[in-house]
Amino acid sequence: MLNWVNLLNGERERISESQSTPYRNEFDKDYDRIIYSSSFRRLQDKAQVFPLQDNDFTRTRLTHSLEVASLGRSLAWNIGNWLIETKQYHDFSDAKKLASLVEVSCLVHDLGNPPFGHYGEDIIRSWFAEWFSSKAYEEACRKYGDLNEQQKYDFLYFEGNAQAIRILSKLQFLNDQYGANFTYGTLATLMKYPWESNHKKVKEGKKKFGYFYSENELFETIKEKVGIIECRHPATYILEAADDMAYLTADIEDAVKKHVITWDKVYEELRKEFADSYPTEFNRLEQLREKALSNKVSNKDLIDVQNFKVAVQGIMINAVVDTFKSNYEIIMKGEFQGDLLSHSTASALSDKLEKVASTHVFSNKEVLTLELVGDKVLTDLLDLFVSAVVNVGDIAKTKSKNEKLVHLISENFRHIQKISESGEPTVEFKSLPLYNRLLLVTDFISGMTDGYAVNLHRELLGVKLP
């Protein structure tokens, strides 16, 4: 049985020097640590749905993450207050911890996503599937040693969620090997899939996992400190629900803004199907639509879809909170399967919104074209940089093409690979095993923004001078 004392664990790998207060807990500190970071800022040029946009309206991973954090905080406060009422929490400070934990987890949930969204993950996976069957891989193994099964699966099923754990625990480098040194509670919440890449669930086709081989020891510590084994942290369900609620409505809003969706037609379908289920909300929407007409507002479709978004998110918040309450016992036993939204009274509505996005948004010509651009860009960059790291013994010089390419990889990422188990930067590049060399490339490429990846591709292929 999970318990909240462990689940709200504020410990870190490196002991924090500052003290918590009733007004600023350890999860608030996590928020402060990441909000100023380069990893978080890079989300402003990573696509949510529409890549490489030159307008300031369409959502990026940054604006999406901020919206998810807002929704997650609202859900957590609702649930936290209920946990106080039912004596599961001792006092207000526990509810505050839950709200802070969910908010910061939502804020960083997409931190490990590569350029070009989830399609970028597919590109990386496909590239390694082909490379692992090549002679180049066989030669690399002869030079630097074979990969074990988990190491190989880390790349075959490359996962942005696992990369986020890696960023927070290592790559967002400050002064030592602990990265941003996030709390165990936050890291556990971020692990939507708390098992390794070669777990039977991955092999059975689920393909999602929570951490790389490089973070095995960290996961064992998290498992002990927080009390999760192969079950989700209860706050993970809240994070997931907030993410679903955000993208189900926001992707449609962005598509209306870009004139990909004819909103009146889609709205009428939704009204006919759901007005009887949610009469108060749809009556209010009808009043707002009439008001927009009488006021002759500009861009009426956009105003209407934004009002719809607010109404639907209200419906979903109530439904998700009720589902968490009614399933609380099995959630705390680690036996709840699936997600809160699909088990809620708003499941039919969320399914319909997903179908709208699938029909009108994800199949849009602009989205598909830019995803194909991303395929070319990431494939070529992987060709170049993996070839470089497996064909360079030492990087003291920058004479050959491969040496020059390795030096283009972020100095921060190269420095992290120098750090020994004792925390000293004493490991030489020539001593790196194959797994670490490949991690160096995926750390670099997955950390790129969409724009940086495209520009670097142009420069390296001679299409654009630096």
Secondary structure, DSSP 4 states (H G I P E B T S, - for coil): ---HHHHT----SSPPSSPPBTTB-HHHHHHHHHHTSHHHHGGGGSBSSS-S--SSSS-BHHHHHHHHHHHHHHHHHHHHHHHHHTTSSSSHHHHHHHHHHHHHHHHTTTTT--TTHHHHHHHHHHHHHHHTTSHHHHHHHHHH----HHHHHHHHT--HHHHHHHIIIIIS-SSSTTTT---HHHHHHH-SS-S-TTSHHIIIII---S--GGGHHHHHHHHHHH--SSS--HHHHHHHHHHHHHHHHHHHHHHHHTTSS-HHHHHHHHHHHHTTTSHHHHHHHHHHHHHHHHTT-SSHHHHHHHHHHHHHHHHHHHHHHHHHHHTHHHHHTT---S-TGGGSTTHHHHHHHHHHHHHHTTT-HHHHHHHHHHHHHHHHHHHHHHHHHHS-S--S---SHHHHHHHHS-HHHHHHHHB-TTS-B---GGG--HHHHHHHHHHHHHT--HHHHHHHHHHHTTSS--
